[in-house]
Amino acid sequence: MSAPPRSSRRQRRVRRRRRASSLAAVALLALALGVGTATATQDQPVAVQLGIPLPLAAVPALLVLHPAPPPAPPAPAAAPVCRAAGPAAVRDHGTRRRRTVALTFDDGPWPSTPAILRILRRAHVHATFFVIGRQVRDRPATVARLRREGHAVGDHTWSHADMAAASAQDAAHELDWTRNAIARRTGARPCLFRAPYGSTNGRVVGAARRRGMVTVGWDVDSRDYTRPGTKQIVRTVLGSVRPGSIVLLHDGGGDRGETIAALPKIIRALRRRHYRFVTVPALLGLPADGQAGRAVQAAAGRNARLGGRTGAGDGEPLAQAELPGSPPASG
């Protein structure tokens, strides 16, 4: 057999050099752009991504790249600071003209509160938490997290007291001690108050209002505190919600596993009904307090410098000196 012509051999050498040069140029471009690392065999090679038609078998493993990870979602904005407005009366719902609803949680902070916060954050829902003062003292980092993640925080008394049966002095202490504890951990005093058991009267409503707080009730009671089962909690809420409803749930005071299981189902079902979730201040149209808002921003800066906590972590009781006029350390 005769040898191939020299011109054919020369053309093949030229094609091989050009192919090698193309591959080297693509590799250098990939490294310069920092588009990924080589491991997966199912991803497209850089050459194809750049519009260069190369067969996969001809591309070295170095050029097979992972896709870039999706960007992290933005951190939620801290809740605005509100101030009391409107009549000094118990507010148990908002306007019926808009399909908005406020989810509220009582009796925390509690060991179950972080699980509820995770659900709310995944669902992009802001809620309102009525906290007990002595539990704020024991779990200050959780309370700081509530406002940092955009939730409203309200006063639920220091010891879950029956406010209608309490003396004027005892009722004042229950309100003041809790307001001070919340302010210490969030940077602002609350503008919301909810009486435990819904037990209130004109004297209590007036005392709260003189302290800059609107008394908040509810028009939908989930009765989750009776632990009736997840399905029953969902049925109770969905069967009672109307535009402007305030829904009573609990994150503390006992085992809240049923509430945690029911919460995603409630959120999904209400969204299918075209409801929008808002905090109680937004539902009631309470104005923002710009001066207090600046104090919260300053507190948020301090939190960031402390690694996202406000001085003490959960399980580290506040020093009594931090709460002016606070009760004995035994609570």
MARLO-723600 format. One record per residue: residue in three letters; y negated, x negated, z negated of N, C-alpha, C, CB in turn. Coordinates in steps of 0.1 Angstrom, whole numbers, padded with zeros to 4 digits, always signed. Glycine has a CB too. Layout:
! residues N
AlaYXZYXZYXZYXZ;...
END
This chain:
! residues 331
Met+0012-0009+0000+0000+0000+0000-0012-0009+0000+0000+0010-0012;Ser-0022-0005+0008-0034-0013+0009-0043-0011-0003-0041-0010+0022;Ala-0051-0021-0007-0061-0019-0018-0072-0010-0014-0066-0033-0022;Pro-0078-0003-0024-0089+0006-0021-0101-0002-0016-0093+0015-0033;Pro-0109+0004-0008-0121-0004-0004-0130-0008-0015-0130+0005+0006;Arg-0137-0019-0013-0146-0024-0024-0157-0014-0028-0152-0038-0020;Ser-0162-0007-0018-0172+0003-0021-0168+0014-0030-0177+0009-0008;Ser-0155+0018-0029-0150+0028-0038-0149+0023-0052-0136+0033-0034;Arg-0144+0011-0054-0143+0005-0067-0157+0003-0073-0136-0009-0067;Arg-0167-0001-0065-0180-0002-0070-0186+0011-0075-0189-0009-0060;Gln-0183+0022-0067-0189+0035-0071-0182+0040-0084-0186+0045-0060;Arg-0169+0037-0086-0163+0041-0099-0169+0034-0110-0148+0039-0098;Arg-0172+0020-0109-0178+0013-0120-0192+0018-0123-0178-0002-0116;Val-0199+0022-0113-0213+0027-0115-0212+0040-0123-0220+0029-0102;Arg-0202+0049-0119-0201+0062-0126-0197+0060-0141-0190+0071-0119;Arg-0188+0050-0143-0184+0047-0157-0196+0042-0165-0172+0037-0158;Arg-0204+0033-0159-0215+0028-0167-0225+0040-0170-0222+0017-0159;Arg-0227+0048-0160-0237+0059-0162-0232+0069-0173-0239+0067-0149;Arg-0219+0072-0173-0213+0081-0183-0215+0074-0197-0198+0084-0180;Ala-0212+0061-0198-0213+0054-0211-0228+0054-0215-0208+0040-0210;Ser-0237+0052-0206-0251+0052-0210-0256+0066-0215-0260+0048-0198;Ser-0250+0077-0208-0254+0090-0212-0249+0093-0226-0248+0101-0203;Leu-0236+0089-0229-0231+0091-0242-0239+0084-0253-0216+0087-0243;Ala-0242+0071-0250-0250+0063-0260-0264+0069-0262-0251+0049-0255;Ala-0270+0074-0252-0283+0080-0253-0283+0093-0262-0289+0083-0240;Val-0272+0101-0260-0271+0113-0267-0268+0110-0282-0259+0122-0262;Ala-0260+0100-0284-0257+0096-0298-0269+0091-0305-0246+0085-0299;Leu-0277+0083-0299-0290+0078-0305-0299+0090-0307-0297+0068-0296;Leu-0300+0099-0298-0309+0110-0300-0305+0119-0312-0310+0119-0287;Ala-0292+0121-0313-0286+0129-0324-0290+0122-0337-0271+0131-0323;Leu-0288+0109-0338-0291+0102-0351-0306+0103-0354-0286+0088-0350;Ala-0314+0101-0343-0329+0102-0346-0333+0115-0350-0336+0098-0333;Leu-0328+0126-0345-0332+0139-0349-0325+0143-0362-0328+0149-0338;Gly-0316+0137-0367-0309+0140-0379-0303+0154-0379-0319+0140-0391;Val-0296+0157-0368-0291+0171-0366-0278+0174-0373-0290+0174-0352;Gly-0272+0164-0380-0259+0168-0387-0250+0156-0388-0252+0179-0380;Thr-0239+0158-0393-0228+0148-0395-0216+0152-0388-0225+0145-0410;Ala-0207+0143-0385-0196+0146-0377-0183+0148-0385-0193+0135-0367;Thr-0178+0160-0384-0165+0163-0391-0157+0174-0384-0166+0166-0405;Ala-0164+0185-0382-0157+0197-0377-0154+0196-0362-0165+0210-0379;Thr-0142+0200-0358-0138+0199-0344-0141+0212-0336-0123+0196-0343;Gln-0145+0223-0343-0147+0235-0336-0161+0237-0332-0142+0247-0344;Asp-0171+0229-0337-0185+0231-0334-0188+0225-0320-0194+0225-0344;Gln-0199+0229-0314-0203+0224-0301-0208+0210-0303-0214+0233-0295;Pro-0205+0201-0293-0211+0188-0293-0226+0188-0291-0204+0178-0283;Val-0233+0177-0295-0247+0177-0293-0251+0177-0278-0253+0164-0299;Ala-0243+0171-0270-0246+0171-0256-0247+0185-0250-0235+0163-0248;Val-0237+0194-0254-0238+0208-0250-0250+0215-0255-0225+0215-0254;Gln-0253+0212-0269-0265+0219-0275-0277+0215-0268-0265+0215-0289;Leu-0278+0202-0262-0290+0198-0255-0290+0201-0240-0291+0183-0257;Gly-0279+0208-0236-0279+0213-0222-0272+0202-0212-0292+0215-0217;Ile-0265+0192-0218-0259+0182-0209-0244+0186-0208-0260+0168-0216;Pro-0239+0190-0196-0226+0195-0194-0215+0184-0195-0225+0202-0181;Leu-0210+0181-0207-0200+0172-0210-0188+0179-0215-0204+0160-0219;Pro-0175+0175-0211-0163+0181-0216-0162+0176-0231-0151+0177-0208;Leu-0156+0185-0239-0154+0182-0253-0146+0170-0255-0148+0194-0261;Ala-0136+0168-0247-0127+0157-0249-0134+0143-0246-0115+0158-0239;Ala-0145+0144-0239-0152+0131-0236-0162+0128-0247-0159+0132-0223;Val-0164+0136-0257-0174+0134-0267-0168+0128-0279-0182+0147-0270;Pro-0172+0117-0284-0166+0111-0296-0169+0120-0308-0172+0097-0299;Ala-0161+0118-0318-0162+0127-0330-0175+0126-0336-0151+0123-0340;Leu-0182+0115-0335-0196+0113-0340-0205+0124-0336-0201+0100-0337;Leu-0203+0130-0324-0212+0139-0318-0209+0153-0321-0213+0137-0303;Val-0198+0156-0329-0195+0170-0333-0201+0173-0346-0179+0172-0333;Leu-0210+0183-0346-0219+0184-0357-0217+0197-0364-0233+0182-0353;His-0220+0198-0378-0221+0210-0385-0234+0217-0382-0219+0208-0400;Pro-0235+0230-0382-0248+0237-0381-0255+0235-0394-0246+0252-0378;Ala-0269+0235-0393-0277+0234-0404-0275+0246-0414-0292+0232-0400;Pro-0275+0243-0427-0274+0255-0436-0286+0264-0436-0272+0250-0451;Pro-0284+0277-0439-0296+0286-0439-0306+0282-0450-0291+0301-0440;Pro-0318+0285-0448-0328+0281-0458-0326+0290-0471-0343+0283-0453;Ala-0329+0284-0482-0327+0292-0495-0338+0303-0495-0329+0282-0507;Pro-0334+0315-0501-0344+0326-0502-0355+0322-0511-0337+0339-0507;Pro-0367+0327-0509-0378+0323-0518-0376+0329-0532-0392+0328-0512;Ala-0381+0321-0542-0380+0326-0555-0389+0338-0557-0385+0315-0565;Pro-0385+0348-0565-0393+0360-0567-0405+0357-0575-0385+0371-0575;Ala-0416+0365-0572-0429+0363-0578-0428+0369-0592-0440+0369-0570;Ala-0436+0362-0602-0436+0368-0615-0443+0382-0615-0444+0358-0624;Ala-0438+0390-0624-0444+0404-0625-0459+0403-0628-0436+0412-0635;Pro-0467+0412-0621-0481+0413-0625-0482+0418-0639-0489+0421-0615;Val-0494+0415-0645-0496+0420-0659-0504+0433-0658-0504+0409-0667;Cys-0500+0443-0665-0506+0456-0664-0514+0459-0676-0496+0467-0661;Arg-0522+0470-0675-0529+0475-0687-0528+0490-0688-0544+0470-0687;Ala-0529+0495-0700-0528+0510-0702-0539+0517-0695-0527+0513-0716;Ala-0535+0529-0689-0544+0538-0683-0539+0552-0684-0547+0534-0668;Gly-0548+0562-0682-0543+0576-0682-0543+0582-0696-0530+0577-0675;Pro-0538+0594-0697-0538+0601-0710-0528+0594-0720-0534+0615-0709;Ala-0532+0595-0733-0523+0590-0744-0512+0600-0746-0531+0587-0757;Ala-0502+0600-0738-0490+0609-0738-0478+0602-0733-0493+0622-0729;Val-0466+0607-0736-0454+0601-0732-0453+0604-0717-0441+0608-0739;Arg-0450+0593-0709-0449+0594-0695-0434+0593-0691-0458+0583-0687;Asp-0428+0603-0686-0414+0603-0684-0410+0603-0669-0407+0614-0690;His-0420+0603-0660-0418+0601-0646-0431+0598-0639-0411+0614-0640;Gly-0430+0594-0626-0441+0592-0618-0444+0603-0609-0440+0579-0610;Thr-0452+0600-0598-0455+0611-0589-0442+0615-0581-0465+0606-0578;Arg-0442+0628-0579-0430+0634-0571-0433+0633-0556-0428+0648-0576;Arg-0444+0628-0552-0447+0628-0538-0442+0616-0530-0462+0629-0536;Arg-0437+0606-0537-0431+0594-0531-0417+0592-0535-0440+0582-0534;Arg-0408+0587-0526-0394+0585-0529-0393+0571-0536-0385+0586-0516;Thr-0399+0570-0548-0397+0558-0556-0390+0561-0569-0411+0552-0559;Val-0383+0551-0574-0376+0553-0587-0377+0540-0595-0361+0557-0584;Ala-0377+0541-0608-0378+0530-0617-0365+0529-0625-0390+0530-0626;Leu-0358+0518-0624-0346+0516-0632-0351+0509-0645-0335+0507-0625;Thr-0347+0514-0657-0351+0508-0669-0339+0505-0678-0361+0517-0677;Phe-0340+0494-0685-0329+0489-0694-0334+0487-0708-0323+0476-0688;Asp-0327+0493-0718-0331+0492-0732-0322+0483-0740-0331+0506-0738;Asp-0327+0479-0751-0319+0472-0762-0315+0458-0760-0307+0480-0765;Gly-0321+0451-0750-0319+0437-0748-0329+0429-0755-0318+0434-0733;Pro-0330+0416-0752-0320+0409-0744-0306+0407-0751-0325+0395-0740;Trp-0296+0407-0743-0282+0407-0748-0274+0398-0740-0277+0422-0748;Pro-0262+0394-0744-0253+0386-0735-0251+0391-0721-0240+0383-0742;Ser-0251+0405-0720-0249+0411-0707-0262+0410-0698-0244+0425-0708;Thr-0273+0407-0703-0286+0408-0695-0285+0399-0683-0297+0404-0704;Pro-0281+0386-0684-0280+0378-0672-0272+0383-0661-0275+0364-0676;Ala-0261+0390-0664-0253+0396-0653-0261+0407-0646-0240+0402-0659;Ile-0268+0415-0654-0276+0425-0647-0287+0419-0639-0283+0435-0658;Leu-0293+0408-0644-0304+0401-0636-0298+0396-0623-0310+0390-0644;Arg-0286+0391-0623-0280+0386-0611-0278+0397-0601-0266+0379-0614;Ile-0274+0409-0605-0272+0420-0596-0286+0424-0590-0266+0432-0603;Leu-0296+0425-0599-0309+0429-0594-0315+0419-0584-0319+0431-0606;Arg-0313+0406-0587-0318+0396-0578-0311+0397-0564-0317+0382-0584;Arg-0298+0398-0564-0291+0399-0551-0295+0411-0543-0276+0400-0554;Ala-0299+0422-0550-0303+0434-0544-0318+0435-0541-0298+0446-0552;His-0325+0425-0545-0340+0425-0544-0346+0437-0550-0344+0424-0529;Val-0342+0440-0563-0347+0451-0570-0354+0446-0583-0336+0461-0574;His-0366+0451-0585-0374+0448-0597-0372+0460-0607-0389+0445-0595;Ala-0369+0457-0619-0367+0468-0629-0376+0466-0641-0352+0468-0634;Thr-0375+0474-0651-0383+0473-0664-0373+0472-0676-0392+0486-0665;Phe-0376+0463-0684-0367+0460-0696-0375+0463-0709-0362+0446-0696;Phe-0370+0472-0717-0376+0474-0730-0368+0467-0741-0377+0490-0733;Val-0374+0456-0746-0367+0447-0754-0370+0449-0769-0371+0432-0750;Ile-0360+0445-0777-0361+0446-0792-0366+0432-0797-0347+0449-0798;Gly-0375+0433-0806-0382+0421-0810-0373+0410-0816-0393+0424-0820;Arg-0364+0414-0825-0356+0404-0832-0346+0398-0822-0348+0410-0844;Gln-0343+0405-0811-0335+0398-0801-0343+0390-0791-0328+0409-0793;Val-0356+0393-0790-0365+0383-0783-0365+0370-0791-0379+0389-0782;Arg-0366+0371-0804-0366+0360-0813-0354+0351-0811-0367+0364-0828;Asp-0342+0357-0809-0330+0350-0808-0327+0346-0793-0318+0358-0813;Arg-0332+0352-0783-0329+0349-0769-0342+0348-0761-0320+0360-0763;Pro-0351+0339-0765-0364+0338-0759-0364+0334-0744-0373+0328-0766;Ala-0354+0325-0740-0354+0321-0726-0350+0333-0717-0343+0310-0725;Thr-0342+0342-0721-0339+0354-0713-0351+0362-0711-0328+0362-0719;Val-0359+0364-0721-0372+0372-0720-0381+0365-0710-0378+0374-0734;Ala-0383+0352-0711-0391+0345-0702-0386+0347-0688-0392+0330-0705;Arg-0373+0347-0686-0367+0349-0673-0370+0362-0667-0352+0346-0673;Leu-0371+0373-0675-0374+0386-0670-0387+0387-0663-0374+0396-0682;Arg-0397+0382-0669-0410+0383-0662-0411+0373-0650-0422+0380-0671;Arg-0404+0361-0652-0405+0351-0641-0398+0356-0629-0397+0338-0646;Glu-0388+0365-0630-0381+0370-0618-0387+0384-0614-0366+0372-0621;Gly-0399+0387-0619-0406+0399-0613-0404+0412-0620-0402+0400-0600;His-0397+0412-0632-0394+0424-0639-0405+0427-0649-0381+0424-0646;Ala-0408+0440-0652-0417+0443-0663-0410+0443-0676-0424+0457-0660;Val-0417+0440-0687-0412+0439-0700-0420+0448-0709-0412+0424-0705;Gly-0413+0457-0717-0419+0466-0726-0414+0464-0740-0417+0480-0722;Asp-0422+0469-0750-0419+0469-0764-0410+0480-0768-0433+0470-0772;His-0399+0477-0774-0389+0487-0779-0387+0486-0794-0375+0484-0772;Thr-0397+0481-0801-0397+0479-0816-0390+0467-0820-0392+0491-0823;Trp-0392+0462-0832-0386+0450-0837-0371+0452-0840-0393+0445-0849;Ser-0368+0464-0846-0354+0465-0852-0347+0478-0847-0355+0465-0867;His-0352+0484-0836-0347+0496-0830-0348+0508-0840-0331+0495-0827;Ala-0361+0509-0846-0364+0518-0856-0366+0532-0851-0376+0513-0864;Asp-0364+0542-0859-0368+0556-0856-0383+0557-0860-0359+0566-0865;Met-0391+0556-0849-0405+0555-0852-0411+0568-0857-0412+0551-0839;Ala-0406+0580-0853-0411+0592-0858-0409+0594-0873-0405+0604-0851;Ala-0399+0588-0878-0395+0589-0893-0402+0577-0901-0381+0589-0895;Ala-0407+0567-0894-0412+0555-0901-0426+0558-0906-0413+0543-0891;Ser-0430+0551-0917-0443+0552-0922-0453+0546-0912-0444+0545-0936;Ala-0466+0549-0914-0476+0543-0905-0476+0528-0905-0490+0548-0909;Gln-0474+0522-0917-0474+0507-0919-0461+0501-0912-0474+0503-0933;Asp-0450+0508-0914-0438+0502-0908-0438+0504-0893-0425+0510-0914;Ala-0443+0515-0888-0444+0516-0874-0453+0506-0868-0450+0530-0870;Ala-0465+0503-0874-0474+0492-0870-0467+0479-0869-0486+0492-0878;His-0459+0476-0879-0452+0463-0879-0442+0462-0868-0445+0461-0893;Glu-0435+0473-0866-0425+0473-0855-0431+0471-0841-0417+0487-0854;Leu-0443+0476-0839-0450+0474-0827-0456+0460-0826-0461+0484-0825;Asp-0463+0456-0836-0470+0443-0836-0460+0431-0835-0479+0442-0848;Trp-0450+0431-0843-0441+0420-0843-0435+0418-0829-0430+0421-0853;Thr-0431+0429-0823-0425+0428-0810-0435+0424-0799-0418+0441-0806;Arg-0447+0430-0799-0457+0426-0790-0460+0411-0791-0470+0433-0792;Asn-0461+0406-0803-0464+0391-0804-0452+0383-0799-0466+0388-0819;Ala-0440+0387-0802-0428+0379-0797-0428+0379-0781-0415+0385-0802;Ile-0431+0391-0775-0431+0391-0760-0442+0382-0755-0432+0406-0756;Ala-0454+0383-0761-0465+0375-0756-0462+0360-0757-0478+0379-0764;Arg-0456+0356-0768-0453+0342-0770-0443+0337-0758-0446+0340-0783;Arg-0435+0346-0754-0425+0341-0744-0428+0344-0730-0412+0347-0747;Thr-0438+0353-0727-0441+0356-0713-0455+0353-0710-0439+0371-0711;Gly-0464+0350-0719-0478+0347-0717-0487+0359-0717-0479+0340-0704;Ala-0482+0371-0719-0490+0383-0719-0484+0394-0728-0492+0389-0705;Arg-0493+0402-0734-0488+0413-0742-0483+0424-0733-0498+0417-0753;Pro-0473+0432-0737-0468+0442-0729-0478+0454-0728-0455+0447-0734;Cys-0478+0462-0717-0486+0474-0716-0477+0486-0717-0494+0474-0703;Leu-0464+0484-0720-0455+0495-0721-0448+0496-0735-0444+0494-0710;Phe-0445+0508-0740-0438+0510-0752-0428+0521-0750-0447+0513-0764;Arg-0416+0519-0755-0406+0530-0755-0400+0531-0769-0394+0528-0744;Ala-0400+0543-0774-0395+0546-0788-0380+0546-0787-0401+0559-0794;Pro-0373+0539-0796-0358+0541-0797-0354+0556-0799-0352+0532-0808;Tyr-0344+0560-0792-0339+0574-0793-0348+0584-0787-0336+0577-0807;Gly-0360+0579-0781-0370+0588-0777-0377+0595-0788-0364+0598-0768;Ser-0376+0590-0800-0381+0596-0813-0396+0592-0814-0373+0592-0825;Thr-0404+0601-0811-0419+0598-0812-0427+0610-0815-0424+0592-0799;Asn-0439+0608-0818-0449+0619-0821-0463+0614-0817-0448+0624-0836;Gly-0472+0623-0820-0486+0619-0816-0491+0607-0823-0495+0631-0819;Arg-0487+0605-0836-0492+0594-0843-0486+0581-0837-0487+0595-0858;Val-0474+0581-0833-0468+0569-0827-0474+0566-0814-0452+0570-0826;Val-0475+0576-0806-0481+0575-0792-0495+0569-0794-0481+0588-0784;Gly-0503+0574-0803-0516+0569-0805-0517+0555-0810-0524+0578-0815;Ala-0507+0551-0819-0507+0537-0824-0503+0528-0812-0496+0536-0835;Ala-0494+0532-0804-0491+0523-0792-0503+0522-0783-0479+0529-0784;Arg-0510+0533-0781-0521+0532-0771-0533+0524-0777-0527+0546-0768;Arg-0535+0524-0790-0545+0516-0796-0542+0501-0794-0547+0519-0811;Arg-0529+0498-0792-0525+0484-0789-0524+0481-0775-0512+0481-0796;Gly-0529+0490-0766-0529+0487-0752-0516+0491-0745-0532+0473-0749;Met-0508+0500-0750-0495+0503-0744-0494+0518-0741-0484+0499-0754;Val-0488+0521-0730-0484+0534-0726-0470+0537-0731-0485+0536-0710;Thr-0469+0549-0737-0455+0553-0742-0447+0558-0730-0456+0563-0753;Val-0435+0553-0728-0427+0556-0716-0414+0563-0721-0424+0544-0708;Gly-0411+0574-0715-0398+0581-0717-0389+0579-0705-0400+0596-0720;Trp-0382+0590-0701-0373+0590-0690-0370+0604-0686-0360+0582-0692;Asp-0366+0606-0673-0362+0620-0669-0348+0619-0664-0371+0625-0659;Val-0341+0608-0664-0327+0606-0660-0321+0598-0671-0326+0600-0646;Asp-0312+0604-0679-0304+0597-0689-0290+0594-0684-0304+0605-0702;Ser-0287+0581-0681-0274+0578-0676-0263+0580-0686-0273+0564-0671;Arg-0266+0581-0699-0257+0582-0710-0246+0571-0710-0250+0596-0710;Asp-0250+0559-0705-0241+0548-0704-0237+0543-0718-0247+0536-0696;Tyr-0246+0546-0728-0243+0541-0742-0231+0548-0747-0255+0543-0751;Thr-0226+0559-0742-0214+0566-0746-0202+0560-0740-0215+0581-0743;Arg-0204+0551-0730-0193+0545-0723-0183+0555-0717-0185+0535-0732;Pro-0189+0564-0708-0181+0574-0702-0172+0570-0690-0189+0586-0698;Gly-0174+0557-0686-0167+0552-0674-0177+0550-0663-0156+0562-0670;Thr-0174+0540-0655-0183+0536-0644-0186+0548-0634-0177+0525-0636;Lys-0176+0555-0630-0178+0566-0621-0187+0577-0626-0164+0572-0616;Gln-0185+0580-0639-0193+0590-0645-0208+0586-0647-0188+0594-0659;Ile-0210+0573-0650-0224+0568-0650-0231+0570-0637-0224+0553-0654;Val-0224+0566-0626-0229+0568-0612-0232+0582-0609-0219+0562-0602;Arg-0222+0591-0612-0224+0605-0609-0236+0611-0617-0211+0613-0613;Thr-0237+0607-0630-0248+0613-0638-0262+0609-0632-0247+0608-0652;Val-0263+0596-0628-0276+0591-0623-0279+0598-0609-0276+0576-0621;Leu-0269+0598-0600-0272+0603-0587-0274+0618-0587-0260+0599-0578;Gly-0268+0625-0597-0270+0639-0598-0283+0644-0603-0259+0645-0605;Ser-0291+0634-0609-0303+0638-0616-0316+0632-0610-0302+0634-0630;Val-0314+0622-0602-0326+0614-0597-0334+0623-0587-0322+0602-0589;Arg-0347+0623-0589-0357+0629-0581-0368+0619-0577-0363+0642-0588;Pro-0376+0622-0567-0387+0612-0565-0396+0610-0577-0396+0618-0553;Gly-0399+0598-0580-0407+0594-0592-0399+0593-0605-0417+0605-0594;Ser-0385+0594-0604-0377+0594-0617-0378+0580-0624-0363+0597-0613;Ile-0377+0581-0637-0374+0569-0646-0360+0570-0651-0385+0568-0657;Val-0352+0561-0648-0338+0561-0651-0335+0553-0664-0329+0556-0639;Leu-0329+0559-0674-0325+0552-0686-0311+0545-0685-0326+0561-0698;Leu-0311+0532-0686-0298+0525-0687-0300+0515-0699-0295+0517-0673;His-0289+0508-0702-0289+0498-0713-0283+0485-0709-0281+0504-0725;Asp-0290+0474-0712-0284+0461-0710-0279+0455-0724-0294+0452-0704;Gly-0283+0462-0735-0279+0457-0748-0273+0468-0757-0291+0450-0755;Gly-0270+0464-0769-0265+0473-0779-0251+0476-0779-0272+0486-0777;Gly-0243+0468-0771-0228+0470-0771-0223+0465-0758-0225+0485-0773;Asp-0210+0468-0756-0203+0464-0743-0209+0472-0732-0188+0467-0744;Arg-0215+0464-0722-0222+0470-0711-0214+0468-0698-0236+0465-0710;Gly-0201+0465-0699-0193+0463-0687-0194+0475-0677-0179+0460-0690;Glu-0194+0487-0682-0194+0499-0673-0208+0500-0666-0191+0512-0681;Thr-0218+0497-0673-0232+0497-0667-0233+0486-0656-0243+0495-0678;Ile-0228+0474-0659-0228+0464-0649-0220+0468-0636-0222+0451-0655;Ala-0209+0474-0638-0201+0478-0627-0207+0490-0619-0187+0483-0631;Ala-0215+0498-0626-0221+0510-0620-0234+0506-0612-0224+0521-0630;Leu-0241+0496-0617-0254+0493-0612-0254+0491-0596-0260+0481-0619;Pro-0246+0482-0591-0246+0481-0576-0244+0494-0568-0236+0470-0572;Lys-0235+0502-0574-0232+0515-0567-0244+0524-0567-0220+0522-0574;Ile-0251+0524-0579-0263+0532-0580-0274+0528-0570-0269+0532-0594;Ile-0276+0515-0569-0286+0509-0560-0283+0512-0546-0287+0494-0562;Arg-0270+0510-0542-0266+0513-0528-0268+0528-0524-0252+0508-0525;Ala-0263+0536-0533-0264+0551-0530-0279+0555-0529-0257+0559-0541;Leu-0287+0551-0538-0301+0555-0538-0308+0550-0525-0309+0551-0550;Arg-0305+0538-0521-0311+0532-0509-0306+0541-0497-0307+0518-0507;Arg-0294+0545-0497-0290+0554-0486-0298+0567-0486-0275+0557-0487;Arg-0303+0571-0497-0311+0583-0498-0326+0579-0496-0310+0590-0511;His-0329+0567-0492-0342+0562-0488-0352+0561-0500-0348+0572-0478;Tyr-0346+0558-0512-0354+0556-0524-0358+0541-0524-0347+0559-0537;Arg-0370+0538-0529-0375+0525-0531-0376+0522-0546-0389+0523-0524;Phe-0372+0510-0550-0372+0507-0564-0385+0499-0568-0359+0498-0568;Val-0391+0504-0579-0403+0498-0584-0402+0497-0599-0416+0506-0580;Thr-0411+0489-0605-0412+0488-0619-0420+0500-0625-0420+0475-0624;Val-0419+0502-0638-0426+0514-0644-0441+0513-0642-0423+0515-0658;Pro-0448+0501-0644-0462+0500-0641-0466+0504-0627-0467+0486-0644;Ala-0457+0500-0617-0460+0504-0603-0458+0519-0601-0451+0496-0594;Leu-0448+0524-0607-0445+0538-0606-0456+0547-0612-0432+0542-0613;Leu-0462+0543-0623-0472+0550-0630-0486+0547-0625-0471+0548-0644;Gly-0487+0537-0616-0500+0533-0610-0509+0526-0620-0507+0545-0605;Leu-0503+0519-0630-0511+0512-0640-0518+0500-0634-0502+0507-0652;Pro-0531+0498-0637-0539+0488-0630-0535+0474-0636-0554+0490-0632;Ala-0537+0464-0627-0534+0450-0631-0545+0445-0640-0532+0441-0619;Asp-0541+0436-0649-0551+0430-0658-0553+0415-0653-0547+0430-0673;Gly-0564+0413-0646-0565+0400-0640-0566+0389-0650-0578+0400-0631;Gln-0573+0391-0661-0575+0381-0671-0561+0377-0677-0584+0385-0682;Ala-0553+0387-0681-0540+0385-0686-0531+0378-0675-0533+0398-0691;Gly-0533+0382-0663-0525+0376-0652-0527+0361-0651-0529+0382-0639;Arg-0540+0356-0653-0542+0342-0653-0535+0335-0665-0557+0339-0654;Ala-0534+0342-0676-0527+0336-0688-0512+0335-0685-0529+0345-0700;Val-0507+0345-0677-0492+0344-0674-0490+0333-0664-0488+0357-0667;Gln-0499+0331-0654-0498+0319-0645-0498+0306-0653-0509+0320-0635;Ala-0507+0305-0663-0507+0293-0671-0494+0291-0678-0519+0293-0680;Ala-0489+0302-0684-0476+0301-0691-0465+0298-0681-0472+0314-0697;Ala-0465+0303-0669-0455+0299-0659-0455+0284-0656-0457+0307-0646;Gly-0467+0279-0655-0468+0264-0653-0462+0256-0664-0482+0260-0651;Arg-0464+0261-0677-0458+0254-0688-0442+0256-0687-0463+0260-0701;Asn-0438+0267-0683-0423+0269-0682-0417+0260-0672-0420+0284-0677;Ala-0424+0258-0660-0419+0249-0650-0418+0235-0656-0428+0249-0638;Arg-0428+0230-0663-0427+0217-0669-0416+0216-0679-0441+0213-0675;Leu-0412+0227-0685-0401+0227-0695-0388+0230-0688-0404+0236-0706;Gly-0387+0229-0675-0374+0231-0669-0371+0246-0667-0363+0224-0676;Gly-0381+0254-0666-0378+0269-0665-0376+0276-0677-0366+0270-0656;Arg-0378+0270-0689-0377+0277-0702-0390+0277-0709-0366+0270-0711;Thr-0392+0286-0718-0404+0286-0726-0402+0281-0740-0410+0301-0726;Gly-0401+0268-0741-0400+0262-0754-0387+0261-0760-0409+0269-0763;Ala-0380+0273-0761-0367+0273-0768-0357+0280-0759-0368+0279-0782;Gly-0345+0276-0760-0334+0283-0752-0328+0295-0760-0323+0274-0748;Asp-0320+0303-0754-0314+0314-0761-0305+0308-0772-0305+0322-0752;Gly-0305+0315-0783-0297+0310-0795-0305+0301-0804-0285+0303-0790;Glu-0318+0297-0800-0327+0289-0808-0338+0298-0814-0333+0277-0800;Pro-0337+0303-0826-0347+0313-0831-0360+0306-0831-0343+0317-0846;Leu-0370+0315-0829-0384+0311-0830-0388+0307-0844-0394+0321-0824;Ala-0397+0297-0846-0402+0294-0859-0410+0306-0863-0410+0281-0859;Gln-0410+0310-0876-0417+0321-0881-0432+0319-0878-0415+0323-0896;Ala-0437+0307-0878-0452+0305-0876-0456+0309-0862-0455+0290-0879;Glu-0446+0310-0853-0450+0314-0839-0453+0328-0838-0439+0310-0830;Leu-0450+0337-0847-0452+0351-0847-0462+0355-0858-0439+0359-0847;Pro-0475+0356-0855-0484+0360-0866-0480+0373-0872-0498+0361-0861;Gly-0479+0373-0886-0476+0385-0893-0461+0389-0891-0484+0397-0888;Ser-0452+0380-0888-0439+0383-0885-0431+0387-0897-0432+0371-0878;Pro-0419+0394-0896-0411+0398-0907-0404+0386-0913-0401+0408-0903;Pro-0397+0388-0924-0389+0377-0930-0379+0371-0920-0382+0381-0942;Ala-0375+0359-0921-0366+0352-0911-0353+0360-0910-0363+0338-0916;Ser-0349+0368-0920-0336+0375-0919-0337+0387-0909-0332+0380-0932;Gly-0350+0390-0905-0352+0401-0895-0351+0415-0901-0342+0400-0884;
END
